[in-house]
């Protein structure tokens, strides 16, 4: 009876379902037991650090056996049980869920076993120096660990222990690769010798470094050292030469000293030395390639180029190409050799893979040589001119022609035979005196003469240059003079204010420049390119600024000197009662101080200023002195005979010395004092009054038409008569005759 029921149930599938449940419970129980054993083994291995190789192998076999039974049971569920889902859905769902949990546990156990095997394989790869395999294995272990963490079914302590183990292995690999890289690339002091050691393992080591993400950093560091200790000496030091020596397993790069008189290294030599270094490094290290992405390959040479090419090109431009830019047009015509060498250099770098074909910063810079030539020339000119302006002004040179010679040149000179046949009216219209554009003889600062010469040289260079260079050089010449107006008054401000000689030199300097600016542009206009040749090449607009600069500074010095002599004269008070001992000494001291000041100014100005300017400025100062003395004496209300005699003696002393202070040195110019000193006659007439009688004064007045009436007002003469003479009928008669 029982066999019949069994047979019926078997035919209906119910018994099979019961058997599957029984088998699944047994498998689950077995999985739990194996799970415990695996966890214990992993914990002892990676948490408690107990060696258990045999146990691990035995557990792995058990896991594999149970995994096979689970797979077989899964197939049976898929093939047979699902046919009867409608009959027993709830039971089947329970069995399926239980099976899924069991399968997940098996998956975790399999991953743990796989991680364990991977860790063992990593150690063996590292021991055998198979760095590429070690790096690949490390990536797989990371992937397995992340999948294990994602299951959320394993104990945190075990995952933490495995993660720690994996980190230790990763750091071990990084350290090993780093130490090996140091053995491959070594820098030796003090000469900074570079040594590259290469063997059969180098390719795998580089690939492994790329896989673990440290290759780019190592190449960047290597590139920085290469720039600093190899390329920089090559580019900046003409006395060093790079030496590359290669053996079977070693390549060395060193330097040796060479004799060189050059101030900088020629670009052609620099290019040769850099290519020599890169080719030596290529065979030793940089030809190794790594895979980027899926199918792109890139050499270490390319990685190095991407890392240092910008800095290297900037270094080559700044320290080599900039210094090789010509400074004259003659040198500019021979610069094509540098352009050709630069083009070949960048092509060689592209062929090596150091740069791409379309990256040519050096060639672009070299081809713009005309622009750089003009920029460098203009910059050097402005620097030179500024240095000239900052030098001392007291080193002088004589320029110009003697004024009396220039003025005395006759119209017969420089007249051709054809000119002699011209009608007189035409001669008067066309003839210009030879002295019209002559600069009067004087002293100027040597630096000012050098500055003007530099301007002429720059404009001549412009006439020999291209249109762009010519325009830039012309503008630079204008900038030189604008710079002069800004630098000189500021840089030499204190000296110009304190020292009369320097203020006179500054006056001459500015006038000398203004004199040349009058014709400077016209002399080169026809030789300059458009639009300069069409009338824009002129400096005439800058002339007023230089003339104002000259006169403003010197007039300020004149005011200072005027105030000084007036201060000396004020020391004499009102010049009354000068016959008394103390008053006479005070007045005499004041007159002598004034005279000493005039003599001093004569000494510092007479050989500096043009004679006409010197006479004019000294006459102005003397006139100030005379005017002040006359005003003081005329204002006196009482002048005794002794006072008059003392005043006359002091005024005579001053009058006798003044002509000497007006006479320029080393010239035959005749100075007419009355023409340059407006108060000269007034001063002399006052001296006449101080010693004259009443009748002589009246006779010299001549009813307001005599010499005395030409310089004094009636009330001034009357005041002097009242101060000099006692109140008598004769004085009254004399006063009555002093009228216009």
PyMOL commands that set and color helices and strands:
alter all, ss='L'
color gray80, all
select helices_A, chain A and resi 2-12+14-47+53-79+81-84+89-127+131-151+156-184+202-211+215-236+267-286+300-324+329-333+336-352+361-367+369-390+403-408+417-420+424-430+446-463+467-491+493-498+500-527+532-534+540-570+581-605+611-634+641-662+673-676+680-691+694-701+707-711+714-724+729-737
alter helices_A, ss='H'
color red, helices_A
select strands_A, chain A and resi 185-188+193-197+240-246+250-257+289-292+296-299+396-399+442-445
alter strands_A, ss='S'
color yellow, strands_A
deselect
rebuild
show_as cartoon
